[in-house]
Amino acid sequence: MIALQVAGSMAILAVFGLAQLGRISAGSWLYLWGNVAGSVALGVPALLTGQWGFVLLEGCWLLVSVVGILRKRTRDLDEGRPAIHGVRRAAP
């Protein structure tokens, strides 16, 4: 379980560091999915061990990241860019 938590921490810190260095945007797919993966990897062990403060933190982190993913997907489709799965929205 510790390896999972370390991996989750590294995922969040890696995408945060890349964003701070200007290598990726905080709205990029990599940043958003890195935060989802990290928050799940940290939140699940916290839930299983009853660390409720950490569950709250990671749950909120996950929620914000998922909302960001949904908003980005909608924007990309509205602008005619392919969605993650490569499907384009039909023209109105």
C-alpha positions, 0 to 999 in steps of 0.5 A, a space after each residue: 500500500 505504501 508503494 501505491 501512495 508513493 506512486 500517487 504522490 509522485 504523479 501529483 508532484 510530477 504534473 504540478 512540477 511540469 505545470 510550474 516549469 511551464 512544460 504543460 498547461 494546468 488544463 492539459 490532459 496530462 495534468 488533469 489525468 495525473 491528478 486523478 490518478 494521484 488522488 485515487 492512489 492516495 485516497 483509496 488507502 486513506 479510505 481503507 485505513 480511516 484517515 478521514 481528513 485525507 479522504 476529504 482532501 483527496 476526494 475534493 482533489 478528485 472531484 475538481 480534477 474530474 470536473 476539469 476533465 469534463 469541461 476540457 472534453 466539452 470545450 474540445 468537442 465544441 471546438 471540433 477537436 477530437 475527444 479522448 476516444 477520437 470521436 467528433 461531435 456532429 456539426 449542428 
